Amino acid sequence: MIGYVKACDMAEKWGVSDRQVQILCKSGKIDGAVKFGTTWAIPENAVKPTRTGEHKPGRKRKGGELHEQ
């Protein structure tokens, strides 16, 4: 497919694991990513999602305190 690359190629470009890119695709964090069978097709110009720095409610932070929202 022209204009798209495989998850493994994007993982190498972004410096993360193949699995991490698959997880980002599945969770909808990469705009334009499409799944064909077992392979993800990602637009060549896709931007690597960044972390928000937010913790999920109920998860413990370092030091043991509980994060509430």
C-alpha positions, -999 to +999 in steps of 0.1 A: +000+000+000+016+033-011+020+059+017+019+033+045+046+013+064+044-018+086+045-016+124+080-031+125+093-003+102+077+024+123+090+008+155+126+011+141+120+047+131+106+057+165+131+036+185+104+014+203+095-023+201+072-037+174+047-047+202+046-012+215+036+002+181+009-026+178-005-016+212-006+021+201-024+012+169-049-010+187-057+017+213-063+043+185-034+065+194-019+065+159-041+084+134-047+066+102-035+032+113-054+003+096-052-034+103-051-059+075-054-094+089-026-095+115-005-066+101-009-029+109-005-004+081+006+030+094+008+063+074+044+071+066+040+106+080+024+094+113+035+112+145+047+092+175+022+096+203+036+112+234+028+104+270+005+127+288+022+121+322-012+112+338-015+082+360-045+060+359-067+064+390-060+039+417-024+032+407+003+037+432+031+062+424+067+058+435+067+063+472+035+044+477+009+072+477-023+065+459-033+087+429-068+100+430-087+120+404 
